[in-house]
Amino acid sequence: MIAAVLTALILPKHPHAGLSLAAGQLIAALNFFFLEKLVKLFTHATVERSEGGSGSLPGRFYAYAGLKVTFVYGAVGVLTLTRWAEPFPLLAGFSLPLLALFLKSLMLAFGSGPNSLVRRATKTAATSGNVAKPAALLLLLALLAVPGAAIASGAAEAPEHAAAKGGGTEHLPNWVILLNDYFPHNPVVHWLYANEILVFAWLSGLVFLGITWIAMRRPKPVPGQLQNALEWIVESMDDVCGGLLGAHKERYIVFICALFFYILSMNLIGIVPGFMSATSSLDLTLALALITFVYVQFWGIRNLGILGYLDHLAGSPRDVIGFAMLPVMVPVHILGELAKPVSLSCRLFGNIFGEDTLIVIFVGATALCLKASLTALALPPMLGISALFMMLQTLTAIVQALIFSLLATVYLYMMLPHEEHAHGEPEAAHS
């Protein structure tokens, strides 16, 4: 993940260095792959020898050793001698996994909790084991794919256009804008300013991961306030979504909760002075909606099969009238599927953007009154209204994250096999 992020950041301005970093990471991955095979074969032979067997190394050991020398050391030699790769980025990419192992060993040595980052989730949060991996992978791909387009657009953006960006801003100044005002010619600050939505999206995810790690690194039978709050939210989401998905909730609940917590974190961080809600950008909400759309369509095809999926798009015709209406129903259903990501993104964007705009208007009115020396008119009413809207924004942040997650749950429910809809409807209605 570190190599992918660094490569995405370096590629626009230094493509050779970015490719060298990616090549080093690929060689490191091949090295660990072959090393794992060799260690397993060597250990197996050693155990056989200790039990009185022959203990000779199999032919596969020498085959893997030859492949390791060819693809790992050979690749490093070719890239170095031909000077195709830059030495430092190549070495950095190759060393990143070793750095990760070193940091993990430090955590174990200083007792940061050997199981804190690698342990399995508790029974409250655990649903179906490995289902968390594809859900996390989808969100990571979102965090890495969306920045690529934004970085490219930010690199192509003219400096004068970037400078004019803050002129008609729809949110209050944040620390990125202030940094750009004080250091307008710093390339790092300029990149942060050109991609502030991504900066706060990443920051929101890191803040939430930090909070959950602190709360759940040492779970207690009698939970503290933070652990209890997180478990209550997960249990509530499990109850709400379980009423719709029924027996299938174990498969999808991790993705639904990931969406909820990530959107909630991005919504809430904008209430803190000096920060902004990344969901006030239509680009980011559309990216989240497209990820949800692809996830729903993937599981729709997998659950229903190709023929069942096409039958779903056709409106499941079962009589002469149904088949006669196919030329009308197929386009309608396809448009309905395509409208889902649009509605998800626009709803989330519109509500968060509207709240931010209202706060900007009232804070601006307060500033105008202060400038006109109307302190009595400015401070009590205007600041009171701004505080009221901030409380309303907190409520909106929670509601919009819940609505986005519930609609994703409904879309998943619609992709379940048709015979299971009828079985799950009483439970859903009761819930």
Contacts in CASP RR format, 6 or more apart in sequence:
PFRMAT RR
TARGET T0000
AUTHOR 0000-0000-0000
METHOD contacts of the structure
MODEL  1
MIAAVLTALILPKHPHAGLSLAAGQLIAALNFFFLEKLVKLFTHATVERS
EGGSGSLPGRFYAYAGLKVTFVYGAVGVLTLTRWAEPFPLLAGFSLPLLA
LFLKSLMLAFGSGPNSLVRRATKTAATSGNVAKPAALLLLLALLAVPGAA
IASGAAEAPEHAAAKGGGTEHLPNWVILLNDYFPHNPVVHWLYANEILVF
AWLSGLVFLGITWIAMRRPKPVPGQLQNALEWIVESMDDVCGGLLGAHKE
RYIVFICALFFYILSMNLIGIVPGFMSATSSLDLTLALALITFVYVQFWG
IRNLGILGYLDHLAGSPRDVIGFAMLPVMVPVHILGELAKPVSLSCRLFG
NIFGEDTLIVIFVGATALCLKASLTALALPPMLGISALFMMLQTLTAIVQ
ALIFSLLATVYLYMMLPHEEHAHGEPEAAHS
1 140 0 8 1.000
1 144 0 8 1.000
2 96 0 8 1.000
2 100 0 8 1.000
3 21 0 8 1.000
3 22 0 8 1.000
3 25 0 8 1.000
3 93 0 8 1.000
3 96 0 8 1.000
4 144 0 8 1.000
5 144 0 8 1.000
6 18 0 8 1.000
6 21 0 8 1.000
6 92 0 8 1.000
7 18 0 8 1.000
7 19 0 8 1.000
7 21 0 8 1.000
7 22 0 8 1.000
7 25 0 8 1.000
8 144 0 8 1.000
8 147 0 8 1.000
8 148 0 8 1.000
8 151 0 8 1.000
9 151 0 8 1.000
10 17 0 8 1.000
10 18 0 8 1.000
10 21 0 8 1.000
10 89 0 8 1.000
11 18 0 8 1.000
11 19 0 8 1.000
11 151 0 8 1.000
12 151 0 8 1.000
12 152 0 8 1.000
12 155 0 8 1.000
13 155 0 8 1.000
16 86 0 8 1.000
17 86 0 8 1.000
17 89 0 8 1.000
18 89 0 8 1.000
19 85 0 8 1.000
20 79 0 8 1.000
20 85 0 8 1.000
20 86 0 8 1.000
20 89 0 8 1.000
20 90 0 8 1.000
21 89 0 8 1.000
21 90 0 8 1.000
21 92 0 8 1.000
21 93 0 8 1.000
22 93 0 8 1.000
23 75 0 8 1.000
23 79 0 8 1.000
23 85 0 8 1.000
23 90 0 8 1.000
23 93 0 8 1.000
24 85 0 8 1.000
24 89 0 8 1.000
24 90 0 8 1.000
24 91 0 8 1.000
24 92 0 8 1.000
24 93 0 8 1.000
24 94 0 8 1.000
25 93 0 8 1.000
25 94 0 8 1.000
25 96 0 8 1.000
25 97 0 8 1.000
27 71 0 8 1.000
27 72 0 8 1.000
27 75 0 8 1.000
27 76 0 8 1.000
27 90 0 8 1.000
27 94 0 8 1.000
28 93 0 8 1.000
28 94 0 8 1.000
28 95 0 8 1.000
28 96 0 8 1.000
28 97 0 8 1.000
28 98 0 8 1.000
29 97 0 8 1.000
30 68 0 8 1.000
30 71 0 8 1.000
30 72 0 8 1.000
30 75 0 8 1.000
31 68 0 8 1.000
31 72 0 8 1.000
31 94 0 8 1.000
32 97 0 8 1.000
34 64 0 8 1.000
34 65 0 8 1.000
34 67 0 8 1.000
34 68 0 8 1.000
34 71 0 8 1.000
34 72 0 8 1.000
35 68 0 8 1.000
37 60 0 8 1.000
37 64 0 8 1.000
38 61 0 8 1.000
38 64 0 8 1.000
38 65 0 8 1.000
38 68 0 8 1.000
41 57 0 8 1.000
41 58 0 8 1.000
41 60 0 8 1.000
41 61 0 8 1.000
41 64 0 8 1.000
42 57 0 8 1.000
42 61 0 8 1.000
45 55 0 8 1.000
45 56 0 8 1.000
45 57 0 8 1.000
45 58 0 8 1.000
45 61 0 8 1.000
46 55 0 8 1.000
48 54 0 8 1.000
48 55 0 8 1.000
49 55 0 8 1.000
76 90 0 8 1.000
76 94 0 8 1.000
78 84 0 8 1.000
79 85 0 8 1.000
79 90 0 8 1.000
80 87 0 8 1.000
80 90 0 8 1.000
107 113 0 8 1.000
107 114 0 8 1.000
107 116 0 8 1.000
107 117 0 8 1.000
108 114 0 8 1.000
112 217 0 8 1.000
113 217 0 8 1.000
113 218 0 8 1.000
116 213 0 8 1.000
116 217 0 8 1.000
116 218 0 8 1.000
117 213 0 8 1.000
117 217 0 8 1.000
120 126 0 8 1.000
120 129 0 8 1.000
121 129 0 8 1.000
121 132 0 8 1.000
121 216 0 8 1.000
122 216 0 8 1.000
122 219 0 8 1.000
122 231 0 8 1.000
124 231 0 8 1.000
124 234 0 8 1.000
124 235 0 8 1.000
125 216 0 8 1.000
125 231 0 8 1.000
125 234 0 8 1.000
125 257 0 8 1.000
127 238 0 8 1.000
127 249 0 8 1.000
127 250 0 8 1.000
127 251 0 8 1.000
127 253 0 8 1.000
127 254 0 8 1.000
128 250 0 8 1.000
128 251 0 8 1.000
128 253 0 8 1.000
128 254 0 8 1.000
131 250 0 8 1.000
131 251 0 8 1.000
131 252 0 8 1.000
131 254 0 8 1.000
131 255 0 8 1.000
132 254 0 8 1.000
134 255 0 8 1.000
135 254 0 8 1.000
135 255 0 8 1.000
135 258 0 8 1.000
136 258 0 8 1.000
138 255 0 8 1.000
138 291 0 8 1.000
138 295 0 8 1.000
139 258 0 8 1.000
139 262 0 8 1.000
139 291 0 8 1.000
141 291 0 8 1.000
142 287 0 8 1.000
142 288 0 8 1.000
142 291 0 8 1.000
143 201 0 8 1.000
143 202 0 8 1.000
145 287 0 8 1.000
146 198 0 8 1.000
146 201 0 8 1.000
146 283 0 8 1.000
146 284 0 8 1.000
146 287 0 8 1.000
147 195 0 8 1.000
147 198 0 8 1.000
150 195 0 8 1.000
150 197 0 8 1.000
150 198 0 8 1.000
150 283 0 8 1.000
151 191 0 8 1.000
151 195 0 8 1.000
154 162 0 8 1.000
154 191 0 8 1.000
154 194 0 8 1.000
154 195 0 8 1.000
157 194 0 8 1.000
159 190 0 8 1.000
162 190 0 8 1.000
162 193 0 8 1.000
162 194 0 8 1.000
163 184 0 8 1.000
165 193 0 8 1.000
165 194 0 8 1.000
166 177 0 8 1.000
169 177 0 8 1.000
169 360 0 8 1.000
170 280 0 8 1.000
170 353 0 8 1.000
170 356 0 8 1.000
170 357 0 8 1.000
170 360 0 8 1.000
171 276 0 8 1.000
171 277 0 8 1.000
171 280 0 8 1.000
171 356 0 8 1.000
171 357 0 8 1.000
171 359 0 8 1.000
171 360 0 8 1.000
172 273 0 8 1.000
172 274 0 8 1.000
172 276 0 8 1.000
172 356 0 8 1.000
172 359 0 8 1.000
172 360 0 8 1.000
172 363 0 8 1.000
173 274 0 8 1.000
174 196 0 8 1.000
174 200 0 8 1.000
174 274 0 8 1.000
174 275 0 8 1.000
174 276 0 8 1.000
175 274 0 8 1.000
175 275 0 8 1.000
176 189 0 8 1.000
176 192 0 8 1.000
176 193 0 8 1.000
176 196 0 8 1.000
176 199 0 8 1.000
176 200 0 8 1.000
177 193 0 8 1.000
177 196 0 8 1.000
179 186 0 8 1.000
179 189 0 8 1.000
179 192 0 8 1.000
179 193 0 8 1.000
180 189 0 8 1.000
180 190 0 8 1.000
180 192 0 8 1.000
180 193 0 8 1.000
183 189 0 8 1.000
184 190 0 8 1.000
192 199 0 8 1.000
196 276 0 8 1.000
197 278 0 8 1.000
197 281 0 8 1.000
197 283 0 8 1.000
197 284 0 8 1.000
198 278 0 8 1.000
198 284 0 8 1.000
200 266 0 8 1.000
200 269 0 8 1.000
200 270 0 8 1.000
200 275 0 8 1.000
200 276 0 8 1.000
200 277 0 8 1.000
200 278 0 8 1.000
201 266 0 8 1.000
201 278 0 8 1.000
201 284 0 8 1.000
203 269 0 8 1.000
203 275 0 8 1.000
204 262 0 8 1.000
204 265 0 8 1.000
204 266 0 8 1.000
204 269 0 8 1.000
204 278 0 8 1.000
205 262 0 8 1.000
205 265 0 8 1.000
205 266 0 8 1.000
207 265 0 8 1.000
207 269 0 8 1.000
208 261 0 8 1.000
208 262 0 8 1.000
208 264 0 8 1.000
208 265 0 8 1.000
211 226 0 8 1.000
211 230 0 8 1.000
212 230 0 8 1.000
214 226 0 8 1.000
215 226 0 8 1.000
215 227 0 8 1.000
215 229 0 8 1.000
215 230 0 8 1.000
216 227 0 8 1.000
216 230 0 8 1.000
219 227 0 8 1.000
220 227 0 8 1.000
223 231 0 8 1.000
233 261 0 8 1.000
234 257 0 8 1.000
237 253 0 8 1.000
237 256 0 8 1.000
237 257 0 8 1.000
237 260 0 8 1.000
237 405 0 8 1.000
238 249 0 8 1.000
238 253 0 8 1.000
238 257 0 8 1.000
239 431 0 8 1.000
240 406 0 8 1.000
240 409 0 8 1.000
240 431 0 8 1.000
241 249 0 8 1.000
241 252 0 8 1.000
241 253 0 8 1.000
241 256 0 8 1.000
241 405 0 8 1.000
241 406 0 8 1.000
241 409 0 8 1.000
242 249 0 8 1.000
242 253 0 8 1.000
242 431 0 8 1.000
243 249 0 8 1.000
243 427 0 8 1.000
243 428 0 8 1.000
243 430 0 8 1.000
243 431 0 8 1.000
244 409 0 8 1.000
244 410 0 8 1.000
244 413 0 8 1.000
244 428 0 8 1.000
244 431 0 8 1.000
245 251 0 8 1.000
245 252 0 8 1.000
245 253 0 8 1.000
245 409 0 8 1.000
245 412 0 8 1.000
245 413 0 8 1.000
245 416 0 8 1.000
246 424 0 8 1.000
246 427 0 8 1.000
246 428 0 8 1.000
247 420 0 8 1.000
248 412 0 8 1.000
248 416 0 8 1.000
248 420 0 8 1.000
251 299 0 8 1.000
252 299 0 8 1.000
252 409 0 8 1.000
252 412 0 8 1.000
255 295 0 8 1.000
255 408 0 8 1.000
256 405 0 8 1.000
256 408 0 8 1.000
256 409 0 8 1.000
256 412 0 8 1.000
257 405 0 8 1.000
259 288 0 8 1.000
259 292 0 8 1.000
259 401 0 8 1.000
259 404 0 8 1.000
259 405 0 8 1.000
259 408 0 8 1.000
260 401 0 8 1.000
260 402 0 8 1.000
260 404 0 8 1.000
260 405 0 8 1.000
261 401 0 8 1.000
262 288 0 8 1.000
263 279 0 8 1.000
263 288 0 8 1.000
263 348 0 8 1.000
263 400 0 8 1.000
263 401 0 8 1.000
263 404 0 8 1.000
263 405 0 8 1.000
264 397 0 8 1.000
264 398 0 8 1.000
264 401 0 8 1.000
266 277 0 8 1.000
266 278 0 8 1.000
266 279 0 8 1.000
266 284 0 8 1.000
267 277 0 8 1.000
267 279 0 8 1.000
267 352 0 8 1.000
267 396 0 8 1.000
267 397 0 8 1.000
267 398 0 8 1.000
267 400 0 8 1.000
267 401 0 8 1.000
268 277 0 8 1.000
268 394 0 8 1.000
268 397 0 8 1.000
269 275 0 8 1.000
269 276 0 8 1.000
269 277 0 8 1.000
269 278 0 8 1.000
270 276 0 8 1.000
270 277 0 8 1.000
270 356 0 8 1.000
270 393 0 8 1.000
271 277 0 8 1.000
271 390 0 8 1.000
271 393 0 8 1.000
271 394 0 8 1.000
271 397 0 8 1.000
276 356 0 8 1.000
277 352 0 8 1.000
277 356 0 8 1.000
277 397 0 8 1.000
278 284 0 8 1.000
279 285 0 8 1.000
279 348 0 8 1.000
279 349 0 8 1.000
279 352 0 8 1.000
279 400 0 8 1.000
280 349 0 8 1.000
280 352 0 8 1.000
280 353 0 8 1.000
280 354 0 8 1.000
280 356 0 8 1.000
281 349 0 8 1.000
282 345 0 8 1.000
282 346 0 8 1.000
282 349 0 8 1.000
282 353 0 8 1.000
285 344 0 8 1.000
285 345 0 8 1.000
285 346 0 8 1.000
285 348 0 8 1.000
285 349 0 8 1.000
286 341 0 8 1.000
286 342 0 8 1.000
286 345 0 8 1.000
286 349 0 8 1.000
288 344 0 8 1.000
288 345 0 8 1.000
288 348 0 8 1.000
288 404 0 8 1.000
289 340 0 8 1.000
289 341 0 8 1.000
289 342 0 8 1.000
289 344 0 8 1.000
289 345 0 8 1.000
289 348 0 8 1.000
290 341 0 8 1.000
292 340 0 8 1.000
292 341 0 8 1.000
292 344 0 8 1.000
292 408 0 8 1.000
292 411 0 8 1.000
293 337 0 8 1.000
293 340 0 8 1.000
293 341 0 8 1.000
293 344 0 8 1.000
295 408 0 8 1.000
296 340 0 8 1.000
296 408 0 8 1.000
296 411 0 8 1.000
296 412 0 8 1.000
296 415 0 8 1.000
297 337 0 8 1.000
297 415 0 8 1.000
299 412 0 8 1.000
299 415 0 8 1.000
300 309 0 8 1.000
300 312 0 8 1.000
300 415 0 8 1.000
301 309 0 8 1.000
303 415 0 8 1.000
303 416 0 8 1.000
303 417 0 8 1.000
304 311 0 8 1.000
304 312 0 8 1.000
304 415 0 8 1.000
304 417 0 8 1.000
311 317 0 8 1.000
312 333 0 8 1.000
312 414 0 8 1.000
312 415 0 8 1.000
312 418 0 8 1.000
313 330 0 8 1.000
313 333 0 8 1.000
313 334 0 8 1.000
313 337 0 8 1.000
314 326 0 8 1.000
314 329 0 8 1.000
314 330 0 8 1.000
314 333 0 8 1.000
315 322 0 8 1.000
315 329 0 8 1.000
315 333 0 8 1.000
316 418 0 8 1.000
317 323 0 8 1.000
317 325 0 8 1.000
317 326 0 8 1.000
317 329 0 8 1.000
322 329 0 8 1.000
340 407 0 8 1.000
340 411 0 8 1.000
343 407 0 8 1.000
344 404 0 8 1.000
344 407 0 8 1.000
344 408 0 8 1.000
347 400 0 8 1.000
347 403 0 8 1.000
347 404 0 8 1.000
348 400 0 8 1.000
348 403 0 8 1.000
348 404 0 8 1.000
351 396 0 8 1.000
351 400 0 8 1.000
352 396 0 8 1.000
352 397 0 8 1.000
352 400 0 8 1.000
355 389 0 8 1.000
355 392 0 8 1.000
355 393 0 8 1.000
355 396 0 8 1.000
356 393 0 8 1.000
358 389 0 8 1.000
359 386 0 8 1.000
359 389 0 8 1.000
359 390 0 8 1.000
359 393 0 8 1.000
362 382 0 8 1.000
362 385 0 8 1.000
362 386 0 8 1.000
362 389 0 8 1.000
363 382 0 8 1.000
363 386 0 8 1.000
365 378 0 8 1.000
365 382 0 8 1.000
366 378 0 8 1.000
366 379 0 8 1.000
366 382 0 8 1.000
366 383 0 8 1.000
366 386 0 8 1.000
367 378 0 8 1.000
369 375 0 8 1.000
369 377 0 8 1.000
369 378 0 8 1.000
369 382 0 8 1.000
370 378 0 8 1.000
370 379 0 8 1.000
413 421 0 8 1.000
413 428 0 8 1.000
END
